[in-house]
């Protein structure tokens, strides 16, 4: 009997070993539950009460956004730190070379196993700048995330949070938003998050500024709380909405607030056509051009969220995503104007 059980245990361990080897050999990422932090509605309410009136500059693509983006990067004299999902734009690559030649330290965290990856741009970037010892690139292998999908830049004493990857389409054909600010509190928080992501350390509650929403840590709690608490209106521009919980909340809000008060813009895709049917045809607008790659949410015309997160379970629960909460009426009005223009 004992021998039989030993054989069973041995077979189990052999199977586990084979599965593990297969995962590594196939390049698959081992998924982690992440360093989960519990946020109660009381916690979220406290965070939202501490939101600061951060000021900054909003610019939008494809309306000549590459020029202001490069102008911001050119301000770097000491350090330029970036997180991005994709990096292919040639002019930004050249600017990186110029900055590195002038002695700027560049640190990049970039996804190395993108969804449906046709070329390994991580290795291309790694090779392109390998001559510069002060250029450092890391993937998210040390992070407990599926993808590093966040899109931020820390430029000495300022920061960019955007919806755009560093690609040609981001600057010349997509609807994207960029927010530039020198707020010291948010800058310090982003710096801590970036450093911890590079080192594979857990991000704590105290590390996250009240104006920041970070996946996969507090974003689901914050987004569900904000959507559920909307009193007058909801505006959404996003690439897609396929998280079932968010779909349910949005559908309820369309019923209680009315279809005209909940307006959603998503690009024309087969999946988004199904979303339009599921939610409400008069609330959901399928936009053909420009391609909606934005990830924007406006609650009651008072709180604007701008960042990297699509409304998917993967973004909410598995990826590194970063949003910023903005209450600046000038920035909000600029977004509303663009939203209305895109609808027309």
N, C-alpha and C positions, 0 to 999 in steps of 0.2 A: 504493500500500500504506500509506504513512504517513498519507495523508488518511483512509483507511478506519479505521485505529486511532484517529485523533483523533476521528472520529465516534462510535466505540464508547465511548471514554472520556467524551465529552461526554454521551452518553445515560446512562451509569452515574451520572455526577454529577447529572444532572437527576432520575433516579429517587431517588437518595439525598436530594436536596433536597425532593422531593415527600413522601417518607416522613416526613422531619423536620418539615415544616410540618404534616402531618396529625397527628402526635403532639402537637404543641403546641396546634393548633387544637382537638383533641378533648379537651384537658385531661389527657391521659395523662402519667404520670410517666415520665421516662427512667430506666431502671433502671441502677444501678451495682453493681459487685462489692463495694463497700465497702472500707474500709481493712482488709484482712484481716490478722489476726495469727495466726500458727501456734502452736498449743499441743500439745505432745507429752504422752503419758501421764505422763512424769516431771514436766512443768510442772504438770499438774493435781494430781498427788500432792503436790507441794510446796505448792500453793495450799491444798489441803484440810488439810494439816498446820498451816497458819497461821491456820485459822479461829479466831476469837475467841468466847468465851462471852458474846455480846451479850444483854443483858437488855432487856425492853420489855413493852409491853402489847398483848395480842391481843384484838380484839373482832370479832364476827361478825354479819353480816346474814343474814336480815332481823330479827334480834332487837334492835330498837331501836338500830341502828347510826348513824343520822343524828345523834343527840344527841351521842355522844362524838366523832364526826367534826367537827361544828361547834364543839364545845368546844375541840378542838385548833386549828382554824383561828383561833378567837377569841384565841388566845395571841399571834398575830402582832402585833408592835408596829412593826416596821421593814420586814421583807421576807416575802413569801409567793411561792414559786416552785413551779409545778406543771407536770407533764407528764400529759396524758390523751388518750385517744382520742375521747371524747365528753363533752359537757357540756350537759345540759338541765334539771337539777333546779332548780326555781324558788327554793327556800329558800336554796340555796347561792348562786344569782345575787344574791339580796337581801343575803346576808351579804358577798359581794364588794363590793357598793355601800357597805355600812356600813364595811367595812375601808378602802376607798378614800377615803371621806369623812373617816375619822380619820387619813389620811395614810400608810397602809401601801402600800409599793411592791409591786405584783403583776406577776409575769412568768409568762406562760402559753405553753407549747408544746403545740399541739393539732393533730390531723390535720384537713386541709382537703379531702381527697378520699377519704372513707371508702368502704369496700366497700358496694355497693348503697345509696348515699346517697340518701335521699328528701328531705332538706332540708340546706342548707348551714349547719349550726350554727356553723361557724367564722366565717362572715360575720356571723351573728346576734350572737355574743359580741363580735366586733370592733366592731360598731355599738353594741351595748348599753352598752359601757364607753368609748366614744370620747371622752366628755367629760373623762375623767381622763388627764392627760398622763403620770401615773406608772403607768398600766396599759399593759403591752406584751404583745402577742400575736404569736407566730410559728408558722408551720406547720413541716413537716419538709423543705421544699423545698431548704434548704441542707445537709441531712443526706443521707448515702448510704444511705438506707433506703427501703423501700416505704411502710410506715406507721409513724407514731409511736404505738405501742400500749401503751407503758409507762404506769404509773399510780403516780406518786409526788408527794409534797408536801414541800417544805422550808420549815419554819416557824421562822424565826429560828435557834434553837439546837437544833432537833429535826427529825425526819423521819418521814414516813409512807410505807410501801410497801404496796400493796394489790392485790387482784385486781379491784377495782370501778372502773367508770367513774363519772362524776358525773351519774348518771341516777336517775330515780325508782325504776325496777325494781332498781337496784343496792342500794338501801337498804331496799326494802319487799317484794320478792318473790324476789330471787335469793339463792343461797348464795354469800356473799362473805366474804373475810377481810381484816382491816386490822392492820398491825403498826406501833406507834408506839414510837420510841426516841430517846434523846438521845446515843447513842454518838458521840463526837467523830470517830473515825476514819472510820466509814461516812458521817457527815454531810459531812466534807471531801471524800470521794470522790464522793458524789452531787452536791455543789456543783460540782466540777470537770467531771463528766460533763454536767451541765445547762448550764453555761456554754459548753462546747465544742460541744454540740449547737446552742445558739443561734447560735454563730458559724460553724458548719459546719467545725469543726476535727476532726482524727482523734483518737480516744481511744486512749491507749497502755496497755500492760500496767501500768505504774506508777500509772496513774490509777484502776485498779480494785481496790478493797479486797478482801481474800481472802474476805470474807463476801458479796460481790456477784457475781451472774452477769448478764452483759450481752449481749444479742443485738443485732446479729448478729456478736458478736466472739468471746466464749469460751463461749457457752451450749451449743452442740451438743457441744463437747468435754467440758464438765463434766457435762451430763446423761447422755450415753452412758457416761461413766466411772462415774458413781454408780450408774446402773441395772445396768451389767454387773458392778459390784463388790458388789452387795447380797448379804449372806451369810445373812440370816434372814428378812427380810420387806420388802415394798413396798406402800405405800398410795398411791393416786392418786385425787385429785378433780380433774377437768378437764372442759372443755367438749367436747372431742373429742380423739381420738388417731388421726391419719391420716398421720403421717410413717412411711414404710415401714421406715426403719432402726430407729426406736424400737419399732415394732410387732414387728419381728423379735427385738429384745433382750428385750422384755417376754414374748413367747411362749416364748423359751428359758428365761427365769426361772420362768415358770409350770411348765415341765417339770421344772426342777432343784429348785426350792424347794417346789413343790406349789401347787395352785390356792388352797388356804386361806391361804397365806402371801403371795400376790399378789392384793390386792383393789383393784378399780377401780370408781369411781362416775362415771358420765357421764349427761347428761340424755337423755330419750327423744326420739330423732330417727331418721329413716330411716337416715342415715349411721351413727349410733352402733349401730343394730341390726346393721348389717353388721360393725362393729368387734367386737361381742359374738360373732358367729359366727366371725370370723377368729381371735380370741384364744382365749377359753375361756368358755363360758356361766356356769360356776360362779365364775369370777373377776370377770367384768364384770357390774355391777349397773346397770340403767337406772333412773334416779330421775326420777319424775314431778314431785313438788313437795318442796321448793322447786327452782326451776330452777338446775341446777349451772352457775354461771358461774365458779366457783373455779378456780384454777390452782395446785394443791398437790401436793407429792410428799414422802413420808416414807420414808427409807431406814433399815432396821434399827432403827426406833424411836429413832434417834439424831440424824439430820440431816433437818431439815424445810426444804423450799424453798417460799417464798411469793412470789408476784409476778404478772406480767401475761401470762406465756407459755402459749399453748395448745400442745399437742403436735402441731404441724404444721410442715411444711418451711418455710412462709412465715414463721412466728414465729421459727424457729431460724436461718434463713439470710438473711432479708430485712428484718425489722422491727427497730425499737428496742424491746426488751423488757428489763425489769429484775426480777430475783429477788433475794431475800436468803436466805442460809443461816443457819438458827437451830438452836442446840443446847440452848437453855434447856429443861430437862425440864418445867417448869411449862407453858410454851407448847405443847410437844409433847403433853403429856398432855391439854391443853384441845382440841387438834386431834383427837386420837384419840377423845375422848369425843364430839365432834360428828360425826366420821366414823361411829362405831358407831351413834349416834342416827339419822343419816340412812339408814343401811342398814336399820334396823328400821322 
